[in-house]
Amino acid sequence: MSKDLVPISADALPALAPGLDVFKDIVQNSTFLQRVQLYTKGRYIDNGIITPGHYGVPVDEETIEDLGTEIDLIPLAWRPKAIDMSDRDTIIVNYDSNSEDYKRIRAAADSESDSHCMYGPTFLVYERSTSKFYELFFGNASARRESSKLLGFCAISPQAAVDISKQTGKKVEARGPLPCTLKAKYITKGAYGWHVPSCHQCSTPFDNLPDIKVIVDEITKFYALKTSEVEKVEEPVKKRAR
C-alpha cells in the first residue's frame, strides 16, 4: 500500500460543523487555568528550554512559551494557596488558609528546607502579549514579600475603600484593577543566587481586554477551583518520609 497521503479535494468534503468558533470556545472554556511563572533554576534551564530570569507558560513536558524578562499584567483576583508536592503521585492543593491541611503545609514550608511544600497568595492575571488569563503563584518567601505590591494593583471595592480609609486615616476611592509590569530581579544570599519577581507600575493602557462578561466568568472559575485537587508537578521531586 502506498504511504502517500490519499488525495482528497476540499470541495468534496462537507463544511466543518458546527464551526471553528464553537471549537475554539470549547477548547478555551475549561476549568484548567494555565500558569505563568518566573524561571531561575531546574531542568528546563539546564536543558536550554528557557533562559534564567525569563517568565514562561508551561505547555507540556518539553515546551515552555517564553514571555521574556518582563510581562505586563492586570491582576483580577487572588486567594490563598498551599501545595504539598512531597509525593508527586498525589499532590495536595489547598485554598483554605483556615484548614488544618493548609496550616500543616505552611508549617512544613517554613520549617523544612526540603519539604517540597509551598504556600502564598495566588493571583488570576490577564497578560498583555498573549491576551490570556493565567494563574500566578507567589509560593516561596522571596515571592511572598513581593506579592503585596501586586495586591496593590488589584481592584478596590466600595466597601474595601471604606475599610482601608478607616485603617489608614487616608481617603481611598473605589477603583478597578490597574496594569502593572513584572520584571525579574536577581538576588544573592551567601553562595546562592536566584531570580525573584519585581512588581512595577505600568503606564501603558491595555487595548486588548476581553468583554467584561468573559472577565467575570474567569474570576468565577478561579474562585471555584477546589481544595485538595491533584495537580501535575512541573519537575520531579523526591518523596519525603512521613
C-alpha positions in Angstrom: 0.0 0.0 0.0 1.3 3.4 -0.9 2.4 5.6 2.0 1.4 8.7 0.2 -1.4 10.7 1.6 -4.8 10.0 -0.1 -5.6 13.0 -2.3 -8.9 14.4 -1.3 -10.4 17.5 -2.7 -11.6 20.1 -0.2 -14.6 20.6 -2.5 -15.7 17.0 -2.0 -15.9 17.4 1.8 -18.8 18.8 3.8 -18.2 22.1 5.7 -16.8 21.7 9.2 -19.7 21.9 11.7 -20.6 23.4 14.0 -17.7 25.7 13.1 -14.3 26.8 14.3 -15.7 29.5 16.6 -17.5 26.8 18.6 -14.4 24.6 18.6 -12.3 27.4 20.0 -14.8 28.2 22.7 -14.9 24.6 23.8 -11.1 24.3 23.9 -10.7 27.5 25.9 -13.7 27.1 28.2 -12.0 24.8 30.7 -11.7 24.8 34.5 -8.0 24.2 34.0 -6.1 27.5 34.3 -2.7 27.8 32.7 0.0 29.3 34.9 2.7 31.8 34.2 5.9 31.7 36.3 9.4 33.1 36.6 12.1 30.5 35.9 15.5 30.6 37.5 16.8 27.1 38.1 15.9 23.5 37.3 15.9 21.0 34.4 14.2 23.5 32.0 17.1 25.9 32.5 19.7 23.1 32.3 18.2 21.8 29.0 18.1 25.2 27.5 14.3 25.3 27.1 14.1 28.7 28.7 16.6 31.3 29.9 17.1 32.1 33.6 15.2 35.2 34.6 12.5 34.8 32.0 8.8 34.4 32.5 7.2 31.5 30.8 4.0 29.4 30.4 4.4 25.6 30.7 2.8 24.0 27.6 3.9 20.4 28.0 6.8 18.4 29.5 9.3 19.7 27.0 7.8 23.1 25.9 7.6 26.5 27.6 6.2 29.6 26.0 8.9 32.1 26.7 7.5 35.6 27.5 10.8 37.3 28.2 12.3 39.1 31.1 9.2 41.2 31.9 5.4 41.0 31.4 2.5 43.4 31.7 -0.4 42.2 33.7 -3.7 43.2 35.2 -4.3 41.3 38.5 -8.0 40.4 38.7 -8.4 38.3 41.8 -6.4 36.5 44.4 -6.8 33.7 47.0 -4.5 31.8 49.4 -2.9 28.6 48.1 -0.8 25.8 49.6 0.8 22.9 47.8 2.3 19.7 49.2 4.5 18.1 46.5 6.3 15.6 48.7 4.5 12.8 46.9 4.4 13.6 43.2 1.8 10.9 42.6 -0.6 12.6 45.0 0.0 16.4 45.0 -2.2 18.1 47.6 -3.6 21.6 46.8 -5.4 23.6 49.4 -7.1 27.0 49.1 -8.5 27.3 52.7 -6.0 29.1 54.9 -8.0 28.2 58.0 -7.9 24.5 57.3 -5.6 22.1 59.2 -4.1 20.9 56.0 -3.2 24.4 54.8 -1.6 25.1 58.2 0.3 21.8 58.1 1.7 22.6 54.6 2.6 26.1 55.7 4.4 24.9 58.8 6.4 22.4 56.7 7.3 25.0 54.2 8.5 27.3 56.9 10.5 24.8 58.9 11.8 22.2 56.5 14.2 23.2 53.7 13.4 20.1 51.6 9.7 19.7 52.5 8.6 20.3 48.8 5.8 22.4 50.3 4.8 25.9 49.2 2.2 28.5 50.2 1.3 32.0 49.5 -1.2 34.1 47.5 -2.1 33.0 44.0 -3.5 35.6 41.5 -5.7 35.5 38.5 -4.0 37.8 36.0 -4.5 38.9 32.4 -1.3 39.1 30.4 -0.9 41.6 27.6 1.3 39.9 25.0 -0.7 36.6 24.9 -4.1 38.1 25.6 -4.7 35.2 28.0 -5.7 34.6 31.6 -3.2 32.8 33.9 -2.6 31.8 37.5 0.4 33.4 39.1 1.5 31.8 42.3 3.8 33.5 44.9 4.7 30.4 46.7 8.1 31.0 48.2 9.4 33.5 50.8 11.0 35.8 48.2 7.9 35.9 46.0 5.6 36.4 49.0 7.5 39.5 50.0 6.8 41.0 46.6 3.2 39.8 46.4 1.9 42.8 48.5 3.0 45.1 45.7 0.9 43.2 43.1 -2.0 43.2 45.5 -1.9 47.0 45.4 -2.8 46.9 41.7 -5.9 44.8 42.3 -9.4 46.4 42.3 -10.7 48.2 45.4 -14.3 47.6 46.0 -16.5 50.4 47.6 -16.5 48.5 50.9 -12.8 47.9 50.8 -12.3 51.6 50.1 -14.2 52.4 53.3 -12.3 49.9 55.4 -8.9 51.0 54.1 -9.8 54.6 54.7 -10.6 53.8 58.3 -7.4 51.8 58.8 -5.1 54.3 57.3 -6.8 57.6 58.0 -6.5 58.5 54.4 -9.3 58.7 51.9 -9.3 55.9 49.4 -11.6 55.7 46.4 -13.0 52.6 44.9 -11.5 51.7 41.5 -10.9 48.9 39.1 -7.7 46.9 38.7 -4.6 48.7 37.4 -1.9 47.5 34.9 1.5 46.6 36.3 4.8 45.2 35.0 6.5 42.2 36.5 10.3 42.2 36.0 12.9 39.7 37.2 15.4 40.7 40.0 18.5 38.6 40.8 19.3 38.3 44.5 22.0 36.5 46.3 22.3 35.0 49.8 25.8 33.7 50.7 26.9 31.5 47.8 23.4 31.1 46.4 21.6 33.3 43.9 18.2 33.2 42.2 15.6 35.4 40.4 12.5 36.8 42.1 9.6 38.8 40.7 9.7 42.6 40.9 6.5 44.5 40.5 6.3 48.0 39.0 3.7 50.5 37.8 2.8 50.2 34.1 1.8 53.4 32.3 0.7 51.8 29.0 -3.0 51.2 28.9 -4.3 47.7 27.8 -6.1 47.9 24.5 -6.8 44.1 24.2 -9.0 43.4 27.2 -11.8 40.9 26.6 -15.5 41.7 27.3 -16.4 42.2 30.9 -18.5 39.1 30.9 -15.5 37.0 29.9 -13.5 38.6 32.8 -16.3 37.9 35.3 -16.6 34.3 34.1 -12.8 33.8 34.5 -12.9 35.2 38.0 -15.8 32.9 38.9 -13.9 29.9 37.7 -10.8 31.0 39.5 -12.7 31.1 42.8 -14.4 27.8 42.0 -11.0 25.8 42.0 -11.4 23.3 44.7 -9.3 22.3 47.6 -7.3 19.1 47.5 -7.2 19.0 43.7 -4.4 16.9 42.3 -2.1 18.9 40.1 0.9 17.7 38.0 4.2 18.9 39.3 6.4 20.6 36.7 9.6 18.9 37.8 10.2 15.6 39.6 10.7 15.8 43.4 11.9 13.2 45.9 9.4 11.7 48.2 9.6 12.9 51.8 9.5 10.3 54.5 6.3 10.7 56.5 
